[in-house]
Amino acid sequence: MSPDANELQELVRELHRQGSPWVPCGLGSRLDWGPPLQDGLPLSCTRLRGIVDHNPGDFTISVRAGTPLLEVQAALAPHRQWLAVDQPWGSQRRGAGSLGGLVARGLAGGYRQRYLGIRDQLIGLSLLRADGTAARAGGRVVKNVAGYDLMRLFCGSWGSLGLITELSLRTLPLPPIRRGLVLQGSLTELGSLSQWLLGSSLSPERLDWWNAPLAAAAGLEAAPLLLIALASISAASLTQQQAAIAAQTPLPLRQLEAASLDQLLAHARGDDPIARGDELSAEPAWLLRLGFSPDRVTQALAAPELEGLAIELAAGSGLGLAWSLAAAGSGALEPERVRRLRQHCQRLGGWLQVLRQPQGSAVAAWEDAPSRSMIERLKRQFDPQLQLAPGRLPGVANPAARVRRSG
Ligand SMILES: Cc1cc2nc3c(=O)[nH]c(=O)nc-3n(C[C@H](O)[C@H](O)[C@H](O)COP(=O)(O)OP(=O)(O)OC[C@H]3O[C@@H](n4cnc5c(N)ncnc54)[C@H](O)[C@@H]3O)c2cc1C
């Protein structure tokens, strides 16, 4: 189903009258990630596209939910503005997806270190509830709005609560000067630099951990790596920041200009700027989202369960992705090792989500959250007939199945 803005509300009302299952969908680029969908046709936002309003002076933009992230960045660039979010993992193969999908998954990458997450950049959203009722939360301008914070509830809702139709977000000035710094060494040496940096008055755009296999796949030494991205309005300030960092570590610092930094960032999201054609279709057998308590990241990265996986983690949040480079044979991941890895994450104050796994393997995408019963009550408030995204409810491992109407 791919309605335009005029057809949308009536279509959702009709689906509700019939009690039919359906799946809120952006551009369909990552609909297959996570728990398998049990039922329902995707309702695509492909035709709900375009910028509704950009106010450069106020640093705000409102877009329809199906607008591609890259289209928004391209429209902002002539104004020297941007949305301070990474492109998602696998963008070269799958596209970067829509703004609605981005908010529905609620995840940000390494830029969160300086710019916070997508939920902090969201200032308003419009949605359709399962019965077709239109609702709005927040506004189109940056201000406090009283009432329930539906925006944060919909960030990370995975299409389970309603269809996002429009979003308003903060924009930021594009930093005129950017630079990358790469350091490689032992986990201990890098860990002490990372801790110092996180507690310092410097504000890097990102501070990312890579493990040895990810570094080796980029043609670097097969050793743990810290990637620091600095941005400023003045070159002198960048040089000062770089000197302050160099003074804290005996490790050699490799400086990267913005274009080389962007190439490394593409590599870390599973994209290879040089790969073409068939090489692009290769997807990893496993794609895992990991979280650790940030003060335990070095301990976490040393675990034998992670051997052979490529890992990228943001140092400040402890959140990142791991994927298997080997689909089969030695180094390939077995479901049992993924379960052990989940326990390892939990022991270190974190969690593990399975986004992709090989056919035939059935590791739970996520486990029950402590707040499971509250999540289920919320689901019933928003979607009493359990029509939306059957099989997927964040924080609930096995969501209640929809009761089929007879006749
Ligand atoms: C740095 C970064 C890291 C990310 N990491 C992850 C990650 O680890 N795991 C992950 O799952 N995602 C992650 N994402 C989000 C992911 O990239 C987005 O899901 C994707 O960009 C959306 O693409 P799409 O428009 O094709 O959505 P789709 O693939 O069509 O849908 C994605 C999800 O969003 C829901 N959805 C889409 N549009 C709407 C809407 N309008 N209303 C309600 N629900 C909707 C769908 O039901 C589905 O669950 C990350 C994003 C960034 C920027």
The ligand as a MOL file (V3000), in Angstrom:
LIG
                    3D

  0  0  0     0  0            999 V3000
M  V30 BEGIN CTAB
M  V30 COUNTS 53 58 0 0 0
M  V30 BEGIN ATOM
M  V30 1 C 23.6330 5.9950 12.8430 0
M  V30 2 C 22.3910 5.2110 12.7680 0
M  V30 3 C 22.3590 3.9600 13.3150 0
M  V30 4 C 21.2230 3.2030 13.2060 0
M  V30 5 N 21.2470 1.9830 13.7380 0
M  V30 6 C 20.1560 1.2260 13.6430 0
M  V30 7 C 20.1430 -0.0510 14.2350 0
M  V30 8 O 21.1260 -0.4760 14.8360 0
M  V30 9 N 19.0200 -0.7940 14.1420 0
M  V30 10 C 17.9180 -0.3310 13.4850 0
M  V30 11 O 16.9340 -1.0460 13.4580 0
M  V30 12 N 17.8970 0.8750 12.9230 0
M  V30 13 C 18.9910 1.6690 12.9920 0
M  V30 14 N 18.9770 2.9040 12.4520 0
M  V30 15 C 17.7460 3.3850 11.8410 0
M  V30 16 C 17.5890 2.9560 10.4080 0
M  V30 17 O 18.5890 3.4700 9.7000 0
M  V30 18 C 16.2500 3.4200 9.8880 0
M  V30 19 O 15.3990 2.3930 10.2240 0
M  V30 20 C 16.1910 3.6070 8.4060 0
M  V30 21 O 17.0000 4.6810 8.0600 0
M  V30 22 C 14.7900 3.8710 7.9720 0
M  V30 23 O 14.6990 3.5360 6.6450 0
M  V30 24 P 13.2950 3.4240 5.9140 0
M  V30 25 O 12.6820 4.7520 5.7020 0
M  V30 26 O 13.5360 2.6280 4.7110 0
M  V30 27 O 12.3810 2.6720 6.9620 0
M  V30 28 P 11.8210 1.1910 6.8690 0
M  V30 29 O 12.9250 0.2440 6.6230 0
M  V30 30 O 10.6840 1.1730 5.9370 0
M  V30 31 O 11.2630 1.0040 8.3420 0
M  V30 32 C 12.1400 0.9780 9.4310 0
M  V30 33 C 11.3120 0.8450 10.7020 0
M  V30 34 O 10.6240 2.0380 11.0020 0
M  V30 35 C 9.1920 1.8440 11.0260 0
M  V30 36 N 8.6610 3.0030 10.2970 0
M  V30 37 C 9.1260 3.4920 9.1260 0
M  V30 38 N 8.4440 4.5860 8.7800 0
M  V30 39 C 7.5280 4.8040 9.7530 0
M  V30 40 C 6.5220 5.7810 9.9470 0
M  V30 41 N 6.3400 6.7610 9.0860 0
M  V30 42 N 5.7480 5.6990 11.0550 0
M  V30 43 C 5.9390 4.6970 11.9530 0
M  V30 44 N 6.8820 3.7440 11.8130 0
M  V30 45 C 7.6560 3.7930 10.7270 0
M  V30 46 C 8.9520 0.5300 10.3480 0
M  V30 47 O 7.8300 -0.1400 10.8670 0
M  V30 48 C 10.2410 -0.2340 10.6620 0
M  V30 49 O 10.1850 -0.7880 11.9530 0
M  V30 50 C 20.0870 3.7050 12.5480 0
M  V30 51 C 20.1100 4.9660 12.0110 0
M  V30 52 C 21.2550 5.7420 12.1250 0
M  V30 53 C 21.2460 7.1050 11.5490 0
M  V30 END ATOM
M  V30 BEGIN BOND
M  V30 1 1 1 2
M  V30 2 1 2 3
M  V30 3 2 2 52
M  V30 4 2 3 4
M  V30 5 1 4 5
M  V30 6 1 4 50
M  V30 7 2 5 6
M  V30 8 1 6 7
M  V30 9 1 6 13
M  V30 10 2 7 8
M  V30 11 1 7 9
M  V30 12 1 9 10
M  V30 13 2 10 11
M  V30 14 1 10 12
M  V30 15 2 12 13
M  V30 16 1 13 14
M  V30 17 1 14 15
M  V30 18 1 14 50
M  V30 19 1 15 16
M  V30 20 1 16 17
M  V30 21 1 16 18
M  V30 22 1 18 19
M  V30 23 1 18 20
M  V30 24 1 20 21
M  V30 25 1 20 22
M  V30 26 1 22 23
M  V30 27 1 23 24
M  V30 28 2 24 25
M  V30 29 1 24 26
M  V30 30 1 24 27
M  V30 31 1 27 28
M  V30 32 2 28 29
M  V30 33 1 28 30
M  V30 34 1 28 31
M  V30 35 1 31 32
M  V30 36 1 32 33
M  V30 37 1 33 34
M  V30 38 1 33 48
M  V30 39 1 34 35
M  V30 40 1 35 36
M  V30 41 1 35 46
M  V30 42 1 36 37
M  V30 43 1 36 45
M  V30 44 2 37 38
M  V30 45 1 38 39
M  V30 46 1 39 40
M  V30 47 2 39 45
M  V30 48 1 40 41
M  V30 49 2 40 42
M  V30 50 1 42 43
M  V30 51 2 43 44
M  V30 52 1 44 45
M  V30 53 1 46 47
M  V30 54 1 46 48
M  V30 55 1 48 49
M  V30 56 2 50 51
M  V30 57 1 51 52
M  V30 58 1 52 53
M  V30 END BOND
M  V30 END CTAB
M  END
